[in-house]
Amino acid sequence: MTSQVIEESYRILRSRIDLSRLPKLSRDVTERVIHASADFDYFTDLVCVEDALAEGVAALAAGAPVVADTSMVAAGITASPVLCKIGEPLTQRLSRTASITRAAAAVRLAFGDAGPGAVWVVGGGSAALAEILARQVEPAFVVGLPAGLVGAAEAKDALRASGLPAVSNVSEKGGPAVAVAVFNALLQHALAATGTRAGWGPDGGPPAAAADDDGAGW
């Protein structure tokens, strides 16, 4: 997506809805989600808590590992290293032997690598989010935006009830593009923080790209 198209998208968005009364992080997250989805209902559907969003930014700025539940979410995160186990053969084997979904198996394996204090980005189905809560992975922050008519809204309700720092939405909708949009909004703030380690790769070098686009082109 070119910068001109992005600028025009935001111009149209701001001409149709006034988000200026929202706190800064909540406003930026909501804008990026609407920009990515062209769905203005997210203004009332998203559940953003400013202090929790600030915790997410702080965790990213401190270099917290980032874990994605699906390959589509991982593909949308281009300005930060991201861990995603969904497509690995070991995930498929664990899914079969433990009689759990691949998403749940991927969470178990990713937690083994990332450990506590990671930022989890969930934009697929509800199984990954349910597994995060069930296994008590002690996340620094959760982007919990799975989509689906079965279990998605309930899993997001459970996330909010857990008290974990998170962003979610009330309805059944969501998906990879929306989850990536939320993450990129927070990452952009983290990249601007003094002394940030957000987006640094395993070689210790600074990030090569800014989080300046969303999943709108998916």
N, C-alpha and C positions, 0 to 999 in steps of 0.2 A: 504494500500500500504506500503510495507516494505521500510526501509531506503535504502537498496541496490538497489531496483527497482527505487526509486526516484533518487538516485545518477546516475544510469545508464541512466535514461531518460535525466537528465541534461547534462551528458557527450555527448550523441548523439546530443542533441539540439545544444550545443556549437560547435560541430564539423561541423554542417551544416550551421550555421548562426553566424555572428559576430555582437553582439549587444554592443560591448564595447564602441562605440562612443556615445551611448545614455546616458543622465544624469542618475544618480543612481536609483532614484525612477522609472523613465520611463523604465529603463532596467529591474529592478526587476519585475515590473508589466508585461511587455511584455514577459519575460521569463516564468513567472508562467502561463500566458494565453496559450502560445505555449505548455508548458509542460502538461497542463490540457486538451488541445484540439487536440494536434498533428497537428495543423494547422498553418503552417508557414506564411500564408497570413496575419495573425494578425500583423505581423511586420509593414506592411504598412496600415492595416485597422484600428488599434487602434488609437485613438486621445488622447494622453497623454500630459498634460501641467505640467511641473515640479513644478511650483509654486502652482498650484491647487492640485496636489498630496500631496505636503507638507502640505497644509491646511487640507486635509483629515487625514493625519497622526496626525497632531496636535489636531484635533477634537477628534479622537479616544483616543489619549494619555490623553486628558482632561476628558475622561469619557463620551463622547457624547452617547446618546442612539442609538442603531442600529436597523433599521427597514428593514425587508425583505418583498418583494412583494408576494412570493409564499412559500409554505411549502418545496419545493425542495431546494430553496435558503436557507431557515432557517435551514434545515437539514445539509447543508454543512458548516455552521458557528458553529464550535464546541468550539472555544476558547474565545467566548464572548457571553454574554446574548444577545438575539435577540427577537424583537417583530414582530409577524406576525399574522395578523387577518384574513387571507384568508379563514380559515376553520371554523370560528366561526359561530354559528347560527345567531347572530345579523348581521353579514356581509351578509348572504344570505337574511335576511329580508330586510335590507336596499337596497340591490340590486334590489329586487322585487318592493318595494314601491317607490323607486326613479327612477326606470327604467334605472339603470346604471349597468355596468358589476360588477362582484364580485371583480375584481381587483381594480376598482375605489372605490367601497364601502370599501374595506379593507384599502385603503389609507386614506380615510376620518376618519375611526375609529382609525387607528393607529396614525394619527396626533393628535387626541383628547387625546391620552395617552402620546405620545412622545413630542408633542409641537415643537416649533422652535428649530433649532440647532442640529437636529438629522442627522445621516449618513444613507442614504437610499440606499438599494441594490436591484436593479431591474434586474431580469434575466428571467422574464416570457414574457408575451405579452406587447404590447405598451400601453394598457389602463392605467396601473399603472403609467407609466412615464408621460403620458399626464395629468393624474389627479394631480400628484405632481406639475406640472407646472401650471395647471389651478387654483389650490387652493392656490398657493403661500405659501407653507409650510415652507419657510425660512430654507432650509436645510443647514447644515454645509458642506455637501459634498454629491454628488450623484454618485453612480456606475450605469450608465445607459446603460445596455447591453441586452435589450429585443431582441428576435428573432421573425421573421415572415415576410411573403411576403406582408402583408397588414399593413401599418402604422408604422412598426418598424423603418425603415430608416428615415421616416419623423419625428417621435417622437424624435429620436436622433439628427436630425438636429435642432429641436426646442430647445432641451436641450442645445446644443452648442450656439445657438443664444441667449439664456437667460442670458449668462454670469455667471451662477452659477458655483462654483467649482465642477468639475465633470471629469469623464473619460467615454468615449463612443467609438463607432466605426462607420464607415461610411456605411458599407453594412447592408443587412437585417439579417445577421447571428448574433449569440450571444447565450444566453441561461444561465441556472442556473450554470452550471459548470464553464463557463467563468466569470460570475459575481462573483462567490465565489472565483475564483482564484485571481481576482483583489483585492477583499476585503482582502483576507488572506495575500497578498503581503504587503498591507498597514498596516494591523494589526500587522504583524511581526515587522515592523519598530516602530510602536506605543508601542508595548510591551517592546521594548529595550530602550525606552526613559527614562531618569532620572525622577523619581517621577511619573511614568505613572499610570494612572487609567484605562487604556485599559483592557478590559476583566474582570473587577471586577463585581461581581454579586451584587444583591440587599442587601446582608448581609454585604457588605463592605470588603469581603475577597479578596485576590489576585486571579488571574486566575489560574485554575488548569492545563491548558494545553497550549502548544504553537501552534501557527498557522503554523504548519510545513508540512501540506499536502494541496492538492488542490482538485478539483472536478474530477480529472482524472479517478477515479474509478467508476464514476456514470454510 
